Amino acid sequence: MKSINCIICPKSCRIQVRGSLKTGKKLQVSGQECSKGKKYAISEICDPRRIFTSTVAVRNGETKLVPVRTSKPIRKAEWKSGRDIIRGLRIAAPIGFGKVLIKDFTEKGIKLIAAREVKAF
């Protein structure tokens, strides 16, 4: 059994999930007060995802780093490969807010975007 706090609404239900947590089959979910909580709990147990945030090096910019984030949540298991991808990345200034830096970051359709404008010097 695994217990999690639901973050979907302000009720913050304490949800218990029983069953085969590794395969996601035959899961029993209890403690949620809405259907969104059940969906969240199953997703959080079977395929946890988060918005990935970090910084990327900037060339010829007013700052040496630009904050970045993904356009959609990525699998938590993909965070290491995400860090590896941006480790050697250097972006030339100017960089606009929301500029797509990598079109398919860790999987198709998930973009790595600039979270701040950086002017060239």
DSSP file (Angstrom, degrees, kcal/mol; ACC not computed):
  #  RESIDUE AA STRUCTURE BP1 BP2  ACC     N-H-->O    O-->H-N    N-H-->O    O-->H-N    TCO  KAPPA ALPHA  PHI   PSI    X-CA   Y-CA   Z-CA
    1    1 A M              0   0    0      0, 0.0     2,-0.4     0, 0.0    17,-0.2   0.000 360.0 360.0 360.0 144.2    0.0    0.0    0.0
    2    2 A K  E     -A   17   0A   0     15,-2.3    15,-3.0     2,-0.0     2,-0.4  -0.997 360.0-154.3-131.8 137.8    1.1    3.5   -0.7
    3    3 A S  E     +A   16   0A   0     -2,-0.4     2,-0.3    13,-0.2    13,-0.2  -0.919  17.3 172.3-112.8 138.0   -0.4    6.8    0.6
    4    4 A I  E     -A   15   0A   0     11,-2.6    11,-3.1    -2,-0.4     2,-0.5  -0.967  32.4-119.6-138.5 156.2   -0.2   10.1   -1.1
    5    5 A N  E     -A   14   0A   0     -2,-0.3     2,-0.2     9,-0.2     9,-0.2  -0.856  32.5-127.5 -93.7 128.6   -1.7   13.6   -0.7
    6    6 A C        -     0   0    0      7,-3.0    31,-0.1    -2,-0.5    32,-0.0  -0.547  22.3-173.8 -74.6 138.4   -3.8   14.7   -3.6
    7    7 A I        +     0   0    0     -2,-0.2    -1,-0.1     5,-0.1    30,-0.0   0.240  59.3  96.5-115.1  10.9   -2.8   18.1   -5.0
    8    8 A I  S    S+     0   0    0      1,-0.0    -1,-0.1    29,-0.0    29,-0.0   0.884  94.0   8.9 -72.2 -39.3   -5.6   18.5   -7.5
    9    9 A C  S >  S-     0   0    0      4,-0.0     3,-1.3    -3,-0.0     4,-0.1  -0.843  86.1 -94.4-135.7 172.9   -7.9   20.6   -5.4
   10   10 A P  T 3  S+     0   0    0      0, 0.0    -2,-0.0     0, 0.0    -3,-0.0   0.631 109.5  78.4 -65.9 -13.2   -7.8   22.4   -2.0
   11   11 A K  T 3  S-     0   0    0      1,-0.1    -4,-0.1     2,-0.0    -5,-0.0   0.816  79.5-158.3 -66.2 -28.4   -9.3   19.4   -0.2
   12   12 A S    <   -     0   0    0     -3,-1.3    -5,-0.1     1,-0.1    -1,-0.1   0.915  14.3-156.9  50.5  53.1   -5.9   17.6   -0.2
   13   13 A C        -     0   0    0     -8,-0.1    -7,-3.0    -4,-0.1     2,-0.7  -0.243  15.0-126.3 -58.9 143.8   -7.4   14.2    0.2
   14   14 A R  E     -A    5   0A   0     17,-0.3     2,-0.4    -9,-0.2    -9,-0.2  -0.866  35.1-164.0 -91.0 113.5   -5.1   11.5    1.7
   15   15 A I  E     -A    4   0A   0    -11,-3.1   -11,-2.6    -2,-0.7     2,-0.4  -0.848  11.5-154.8-110.1 135.0   -5.4    8.7   -0.9
   16   16 A Q  E     -AB   3  30A   0     14,-2.9    14,-2.4    -2,-0.4     2,-0.5  -0.899   7.1-164.3-107.4 136.0   -4.4    5.1   -0.4
   17   17 A V  E     +AB   2  29A   0    -15,-3.0   -15,-2.3    -2,-0.4     2,-0.3  -0.982   9.8 179.2-123.1 125.4   -3.4    2.9   -3.3
   18   18 A R  E     + B   0  28A   0     10,-2.8    10,-3.2    -2,-0.5     2,-0.3  -0.883  37.3  53.8-121.8 154.6   -3.3   -0.9   -3.1
   19   19 A G  S    S-     0   0    0     -2,-0.3     2,-1.4     8,-0.2     8,-0.2  -0.817 101.4 -13.9 123.8-163.1   -2.4   -3.5   -5.6
   20   20 A S     >  -     0   0    0      5,-1.3     4,-2.5    -2,-0.3     5,-0.4  -0.615  58.2-179.8 -79.1  93.2    0.4   -4.1   -8.0
   21   21 A L  T  4 S+     0   0    0     -2,-1.4    -1,-0.2     1,-0.2     6,-0.0   0.787  76.6  53.9 -68.4 -27.9    2.2   -0.8   -7.8
   22   22 A K  T  4 S+     0   0    0      1,-0.2    -1,-0.2    -3,-0.1    -2,-0.1   0.888 120.8  28.3 -74.8 -39.5    4.9   -1.8  -10.3
   23   23 A T  T  4 S-     0   0    0      2,-0.2    -2,-0.2    -3,-0.1    -1,-0.2   0.709  95.7-133.6 -95.2 -21.7    2.6   -2.9  -13.1
   24   24 A G    ><  +     0   0    0     -4,-2.5     3,-0.5     1,-0.3     2,-0.3   0.553  59.2 136.1  80.8   6.8   -0.4   -0.7  -12.3
   25   25 A K  T 3   +     0   0    0     -5,-0.4    -5,-1.3     1,-0.2    -1,-0.3  -0.651  65.0   6.3 -92.3 146.8   -2.8   -3.6  -12.7
   26   26 A K  T 3  S+     0   0    0     -2,-0.3     2,-0.3     1,-0.2    -1,-0.2   0.870  82.7 176.0  55.0  43.8   -5.7   -4.2  -10.3
   27   27 A L    <   -     0   0    0     -3,-0.5     2,-0.5    -8,-0.2    -8,-0.2  -0.613  19.3-155.5 -80.6 137.9   -5.1   -1.0   -8.3
   28   28 A Q  E     -B   18   0A   0    -10,-3.2   -10,-2.8    -2,-0.3     2,-0.4  -0.971  11.3-167.1-113.0 122.9   -7.6   -0.2   -5.6
   29   29 A V  E     +B   17   0A   0     -2,-0.5     2,-0.3   -12,-0.2   -12,-0.2  -0.927  12.8 165.4-115.0 132.2   -7.8    3.5   -4.8
   30   30 A S  E     +B   16   0A   0    -14,-2.4   -14,-2.9    -2,-0.4     3,-0.1  -0.974  46.9  48.2-143.1 157.9   -9.5    4.9   -1.7
   31   31 A G  S    S+     0   0    0      1,-0.4   -17,-0.3    -2,-0.3     2,-0.2   0.207  73.5 123.0 101.1 -13.8   -9.8    8.1    0.3
   32   32 A Q        -     0   0    0    -16,-0.1    -1,-0.4   -19,-0.1     3,-0.1  -0.518  50.0-155.1 -80.7 149.2  -10.4   10.4   -2.6
   33   33 A E  S    S+     0   0    0     -2,-0.2     2,-0.3    -3,-0.1    -1,-0.1   0.384  75.6  30.5-103.0   1.9  -13.5   12.6   -2.6
   34   34 A C  S  > S-     0   0    0      1,-0.1     4,-1.1     0, 0.0     3,-0.4  -0.969  82.3-107.9-152.2 167.2  -13.7   13.0   -6.4
   35   35 A S  H  > S+     0   0    0     -2,-0.3     4,-2.0     1,-0.2     5,-0.2   0.784 115.0  62.7 -69.1 -26.9  -12.9   11.2   -9.7
   36   36 A K  H  > S+     0   0    0      1,-0.2     4,-2.6     2,-0.2    -1,-0.2   0.878  99.8  54.5 -64.7 -36.6  -10.0   13.6  -10.3
   37   37 A G  H  > S+     0   0    0     -3,-0.4     4,-2.6     2,-0.2    -1,-0.2   0.897 107.1  49.5 -63.6 -41.2   -8.3   12.3   -7.2
   38   38 A K  H  X S+     0   0    0     -4,-1.1     4,-2.2     2,-0.2     5,-0.2   0.931 112.4  47.4 -63.6 -45.4   -8.5    8.7   -8.3
   39   39 A K  H  X S+     0   0    0     -4,-2.0     4,-2.2     1,-0.2    -2,-0.2   0.913 113.1  49.4 -62.1 -43.3   -7.0    9.6  -11.7
   40   40 A Y  H  X S+     0   0    0     -4,-2.6     4,-3.0     1,-0.2     5,-0.2   0.931 110.0  50.6 -61.2 -46.7   -4.2   11.7  -10.1
   41   41 A A  H  X S+     0   0    0     -4,-2.6     4,-2.0     1,-0.2     5,-0.2   0.910 111.4  47.2 -60.9 -44.3   -3.3    8.9   -7.6
   42   42 A I  H  X S+     0   0    0     -4,-2.2     4,-2.7     2,-0.2     5,-0.4   0.923 114.8  46.8 -64.1 -43.7   -3.0    6.2  -10.4
   43   43 A S  H  X S+     0   0    0     -4,-2.2     4,-2.6     1,-0.2    -2,-0.2   0.913 111.8  50.7 -63.2 -43.1   -0.9    8.6  -12.5
   44   44 A E  H  < S+     0   0    0     -4,-3.0    -1,-0.2     1,-0.2    -2,-0.2   0.844 116.6  40.8 -65.7 -34.4    1.3    9.5   -9.6
   45   45 A I  H  < S+     0   0    0     -4,-2.0    -2,-0.2    -5,-0.2    -1,-0.2   0.911 126.5  30.7 -79.0 -44.7    1.9    5.8   -8.7
   46   46 A C  H  < S+     0   0    0     -4,-2.7    -3,-0.2    -5,-0.2    -2,-0.2   0.822 138.0   8.5 -88.8 -33.7    2.3    4.4  -12.2
   47   47 A D  S  < S-     0   0    0     -4,-2.6    -1,-0.2    -5,-0.4    -2,-0.2  -0.463  72.5-166.4-150.4  68.6    3.8    7.3  -14.2
   48   48 A P        -     0   0    0      0, 0.0    28,-2.3     0, 0.0    29,-0.4  -0.374  13.3-177.7 -66.0 134.6    4.8   10.3  -12.1
   49   49 A R  E     +C   75   0B   0     26,-0.3     2,-0.3    27,-0.1    26,-0.2  -0.955   9.1 177.6-133.2 150.7    5.6   13.4  -14.1
   50   50 A R  E     -C   74   0B   0     24,-2.3    24,-3.2    -2,-0.3     2,-0.4  -0.979  40.4 -95.9-145.9 155.8    6.8   16.9  -13.3
   51   51 A I        -     0   0    0     -2,-0.3     2,-0.5    22,-0.3    20,-0.1  -0.633  45.3-133.7 -68.5 128.9    7.6   20.1  -15.1
   52   52 A F        -     0   0    0     20,-0.4    18,-1.4    -2,-0.4     2,-0.4  -0.761  28.0-178.5 -89.3 127.8   11.4   20.0  -15.5
   53   53 A T  E     +D   69   0C   0     -2,-0.5     2,-0.3    16,-0.2    16,-0.2  -0.963  17.5 124.7-127.1 146.6   13.2   23.2  -14.7
   54   54 A S  E     -D   68   0C   0     14,-2.0    14,-2.7    -2,-0.4     2,-0.3  -0.873  49.5 -91.6-167.1-161.6   16.9   24.1  -14.8
   55   55 A T  E     -D   67   0C   0     12,-0.3     2,-0.4    -2,-0.3    10,-0.0  -0.964  24.2-154.2-132.4 152.9   19.3   26.6  -16.3
   56   56 A V  E     -D   66   0C   0     10,-2.2    10,-2.4    -2,-0.3    34,-0.1  -0.967  28.4-104.9-127.0 142.8   21.3   26.6  -19.6
   57   57 A A  E     -De  65  90C   0     32,-0.9    34,-2.6    -2,-0.4     2,-0.4  -0.354  32.9-149.2 -66.4 144.3   24.5   28.4  -20.4
   58   58 A V  E     - e   0  91C   0      6,-2.6     2,-0.4    32,-0.2     3,-0.3  -0.945   0.7-147.5-118.7 136.4   24.3   31.6  -22.5
   59   59 A R  E    S- e   0  92C   0     32,-2.7    34,-2.5    -2,-0.4     3,-0.1  -0.857  80.4  -2.3 -99.9 138.2   27.0   32.9  -24.9
   60   60 A N  S    S+     0   0    0     -2,-0.4    61,-1.4     1,-0.2     2,-0.2   0.813 100.9 134.6  57.1  36.0   27.4   36.6  -25.4
   61   61 A G  B    S-H  120   0D   0     -3,-0.3    59,-0.2     2,-0.3    -1,-0.2  -0.716  72.7-113.4-114.4 165.6   24.5   37.5  -23.0
   62   62 A E  S    S+     0   0    0     57,-2.6     2,-0.3    -2,-0.2    58,-0.1   0.716 109.0  35.3 -67.2 -20.2   23.9   39.9  -20.2
   63   63 A T  S    S-     0   0    0     56,-0.3    -2,-0.3    -4,-0.1     3,-0.0  -0.913  77.3-134.3-127.6 159.9   23.7   36.9  -17.9
   64   64 A K  S    S+     0   0    0     -2,-0.3    -6,-2.6    -7,-0.1     2,-0.3   0.661  88.6  40.0 -86.9 -17.1   25.7   33.6  -18.1
   65   65 A L  E     -D   57   0C   0     -8,-0.3    -8,-0.2   -10,-0.0    -1,-0.1  -0.960  61.5-157.7-133.2 149.7   22.6   31.4  -17.5
   66   66 A V  E     -D   56   0C   0    -10,-2.4   -10,-2.2    -2,-0.3     2,-0.2  -0.996  26.4-122.5-123.0 131.4   19.0   31.4  -18.7
   67   67 A P  E     -D   55   0C   0      0, 0.0    48,-3.2     0, 0.0    49,-0.4  -0.493  35.2-172.1 -69.6 142.2   16.3   29.6  -16.7
   68   68 A V  E     +DF  54 114C   0    -14,-2.7   -14,-2.0    46,-0.3     2,-0.3  -0.906  11.8 179.7-132.5 159.9   14.5   26.9  -18.7
   69   69 A R  E     -DF  53 113C   0     44,-2.1    44,-3.1    -2,-0.3   -16,-0.2  -0.971  31.4-101.8-151.9 163.7   11.5   24.7  -18.3
   70   70 A T  E     - F   0 112C   0    -18,-1.4    42,-0.2    -2,-0.3     4,-0.0  -0.580  22.2-130.7 -87.3 154.9    9.6   22.1  -20.2
   71   71 A S  S    S+     0   0    0     40,-2.2    -1,-0.1    -2,-0.2    41,-0.1   0.729  93.4  17.2 -75.2 -22.6    6.3   22.8  -22.0
   72   72 A K  S    S-     0   0    0     39,-0.3   -20,-0.4   -22,-0.1   -22,-0.1  -0.940  99.5 -81.0-141.5 160.8    4.7   19.8  -20.4
   73   73 A P        -     0   0    0      0, 0.0     2,-0.3     0, 0.0   -22,-0.3  -0.370  44.5-152.9 -62.9 143.7    5.5   17.5  -17.5
   74   74 A I  E     -C   50   0B   0    -24,-3.2   -24,-2.3     1,-0.1     5,-0.1  -0.800  30.5 -84.3-113.2 160.7    8.1   14.8  -18.2
   75   75 A R  E >   -C   49   0B   0     -2,-0.3     3,-1.8   -26,-0.2     4,-0.3  -0.370  32.4-131.0 -60.9 137.9    8.5   11.4  -16.6
   76   76 A K  G >  S+     0   0    0    -28,-2.3     3,-1.3     1,-0.3     4,-0.3   0.824 108.9  63.2 -60.5 -29.7   10.5   11.7  -13.4
   77   77 A A  G 3  S+     0   0    0    -29,-0.4     4,-0.3     1,-0.2     3,-0.3   0.692  98.1  57.1 -67.1 -17.7   12.6    8.8  -14.7
   78   78 A E  G <> S+     0   0    0     -3,-1.8     4,-2.2     1,-0.2    -1,-0.2   0.444  78.0  93.6 -92.1  -1.9   13.7   11.0  -17.6
   79   79 A W  H <> S+     0   0    0     -3,-1.3     4,-2.6    -4,-0.3     5,-0.2   0.889  82.6  52.9 -61.6 -39.8   15.2   13.8  -15.4
   80   80 A K  H  > S+     0   0    0     -4,-0.3     4,-2.2    -3,-0.3    -1,-0.2   0.929 111.0  45.8 -62.8 -44.3   18.7   12.4  -15.5
   81   81 A S  H  > S+     0   0    0     -4,-0.3     4,-2.1     1,-0.2    -1,-0.2   0.864 110.7  55.0 -67.2 -33.1   18.7   12.3  -19.3
   82   82 A G  H  X S+     0   0    0     -4,-2.2     4,-1.9     2,-0.2    -2,-0.2   0.920 108.5  47.5 -62.1 -44.5   17.2   15.8  -19.3
   83   83 A R  H  X S+     0   0    0     -4,-2.6     4,-1.4     1,-0.2    -2,-0.2   0.897 110.9  52.1 -62.6 -40.1   20.1   17.0  -17.2
   84   84 A D  H  X S+     0   0    0     -4,-2.2     4,-0.7     1,-0.2    -2,-0.2   0.882 107.5  52.8 -63.8 -38.4   22.6   15.2  -19.5
   85   85 A I  H  < S+     0   0    0     -4,-2.1     3,-0.4     1,-0.2    -1,-0.2   0.922 115.5  38.3 -63.6 -45.0   21.0   16.9  -22.6
   86   86 A I  H >< S+     0   0    0     -4,-1.9     3,-0.9     1,-0.2   -29,-0.4   0.641  94.5  86.0 -84.6 -12.6   21.3   20.5  -21.2
   87   87 A R  H 3< S+     0   0    0     -4,-1.4    -1,-0.2     1,-0.3    -2,-0.1   0.905 102.6  28.7 -56.0 -45.1   24.7   19.9  -19.5
   88   88 A G  T 3< S+     0   0    0     -4,-0.7     2,-0.3    -3,-0.4    -1,-0.3   0.369  95.2 118.8 -97.3   5.1   26.7   20.8  -22.7
   89   89 A L    <   -     0   0    0     -3,-0.9   -32,-0.9    -4,-0.2     2,-0.4  -0.548  36.8-179.5 -78.5 132.5   24.1   23.1  -24.2
   90   90 A R  E     -e   57   0C   0     -2,-0.3     2,-0.4   -34,-0.1   -32,-0.2  -0.992   9.4-160.1-132.3 125.5   25.1   26.7  -24.9
   91   91 A I  E     -e   58   0C   0    -34,-2.6   -32,-2.7    -2,-0.4     2,-0.3  -0.883  16.0-128.5-109.2 133.4   22.6   29.2  -26.4
   92   92 A A  E     -e   59   0C   0     -2,-0.4   -32,-0.2   -34,-0.2    28,-0.1  -0.615  40.9 -90.6 -81.1 136.2   23.7   32.4  -28.1
   93   93 A A  S    S+     0   0    0    -34,-2.5    26,-0.1    -2,-0.3     2,-0.1  -0.489  94.0  71.2 -76.2 155.2   22.0   35.6  -26.9
   94   94 A P        +     0   0    0      0, 0.0     2,-0.4     0, 0.0    25,-0.2   0.474  63.7 174.3 -79.2 151.4   19.6   37.3  -27.6
   95   95 A I  B     -I  118   0E   0     23,-2.8    23,-2.6    -2,-0.1     2,-0.2  -0.994  19.4-143.4-127.2 124.9   17.1   34.8  -26.2
   96   96 A G    >   -     0   0    0     -2,-0.4     3,-2.1    21,-0.2    18,-0.2  -0.567  31.2 -94.1 -87.1 151.4   13.4   35.7  -26.0
   97   97 A F  T 3  S+     0   0    0      1,-0.3    18,-0.2    -2,-0.2    20,-0.1  -0.442 114.5  16.5 -59.9 129.5   11.0   34.7  -23.3
   98   98 A G  T 3  S+     0   0    0     16,-2.3    -1,-0.3     1,-0.3    17,-0.1   0.461  86.7 156.1  84.7   1.7    9.3   31.5  -24.3
   99   99 A K    <   -     0   0    0     -3,-2.1    15,-2.4    17,-0.1     2,-0.6  -0.402  47.3-121.1 -63.0 132.9   11.8   30.7  -27.1
  100  100 A V  E     +G  113   0C   0     13,-0.2    13,-0.2     1,-0.2     3,-0.2  -0.671  33.5 176.4 -77.1 118.1   11.9   27.0  -27.9
  101  101 A L  E    S+     0   0C   0     11,-3.2     2,-0.4    -2,-0.6    12,-0.2   0.814  74.2  18.4 -92.3 -36.4   15.4   25.9  -27.3
  102  102 A I  E     -G  112   0C   0     10,-1.5    10,-2.5     1,-0.1     3,-0.4  -0.980  65.2-157.5-137.6 124.2   14.8   22.2  -28.1
  103  103 A K  S    S+     0   0    0     -2,-0.4     2,-0.6     1,-0.3    -1,-0.1   0.939  91.5  24.8 -68.5 -50.0   11.7   21.0  -30.0
  104  104 A D  S    S+     0   0    0      1,-0.2    -1,-0.3     5,-0.1     7,-0.2  -0.843  77.4 174.1-118.4  91.4   11.6   17.4  -28.7
  105  105 A F  S    S-     0   0    0      5,-3.7    -1,-0.2    -2,-0.6     6,-0.1   0.992  74.4 -18.8 -69.4 -79.0   13.4   17.5  -25.4
  106  106 A T  S    S+     0   0    0      1,-0.3     2,-0.3     4,-0.2    -1,-0.1   0.619 138.6  10.9-105.1 -18.1   13.1   14.0  -23.7
  107  107 A E  S >  S-     0   0    0      3,-0.3     3,-1.9   -33,-0.0    -1,-0.3  -0.977  99.0 -71.6-153.0 161.5   10.2   12.8  -25.8
  108  108 A K  T 3  S+     0   0    0     -2,-0.3    -4,-0.1     1,-0.3     3,-0.1  -0.262 115.6  16.6 -58.7 131.7    8.3   14.0  -28.9
  109  109 A G  T 3  S+     0   0    0      1,-0.2     2,-0.7    -6,-0.1    -1,-0.3   0.344  93.7 111.6  89.9  -6.3    6.2   17.1  -28.4
  110  110 A I    <   -     0   0    0     -3,-1.9    -5,-3.7   -39,-0.1    -3,-0.3  -0.902  53.3-160.2-103.7 115.3    7.8   18.2  -25.1
  111  111 A K        -     0   0    0     -2,-0.7   -40,-2.2    -7,-0.2     2,-0.6  -0.633  17.1-137.3 -96.2 148.8    9.7   21.4  -25.7
  112  112 A L  E     -FG  70 102C   0    -10,-2.5   -11,-3.2    -2,-0.3   -10,-1.5  -0.938  35.4-174.5 -99.6 120.7   12.5   23.0  -23.6
  113  113 A I  E     -FG  69 100C   0    -44,-3.1   -44,-2.1    -2,-0.6     2,-0.3  -0.873  28.9-107.7-124.0 151.5   11.7   26.7  -23.5
  114  114 A A  E     -F   68   0C   0    -15,-2.4   -16,-2.3    -2,-0.3   -46,-0.3  -0.554  20.3-162.5 -74.0 135.4   13.4   29.8  -22.1
  115  115 A A  S    S+     0   0    0    -48,-3.2     2,-0.3    -2,-0.3   -47,-0.2   0.228  72.2  33.0-102.8  11.7   11.7   31.1  -19.0
  116  116 A R  S    S-     0   0    0    -49,-0.4     2,-0.3   -20,-0.2   -17,-0.1  -0.982  81.6-108.9-160.9 152.3   13.4   34.6  -19.2
  117  117 A E        -     0   0    0     -2,-0.3     2,-0.4   -20,-0.1   -21,-0.2  -0.700  29.1-167.7 -84.2 138.6   14.6   37.0  -21.8
  118  118 A V  B     -I   95   0E   0    -23,-2.6   -23,-2.8    -2,-0.3     2,-0.2  -0.986   8.7-150.0-129.2 121.7   18.4   37.5  -22.1
  119  119 A K        -     0   0    0     -2,-0.4   -57,-2.6   -25,-0.2   -56,-0.3  -0.565  19.6-114.7 -87.4 152.5   19.8   40.4  -24.1
  120  120 A A  B      H   61   0D   0    -59,-0.2   -59,-0.3    -2,-0.2   -60,-0.1  -0.521 360.0 360.0 -79.6 152.3   23.1   40.2  -26.0
  121  121 A F              0   0    0    -61,-1.4   -60,-0.1    -2,-0.2    -1,-0.1   0.425 360.0 360.0-106.9 360.0   25.9   42.5  -24.8
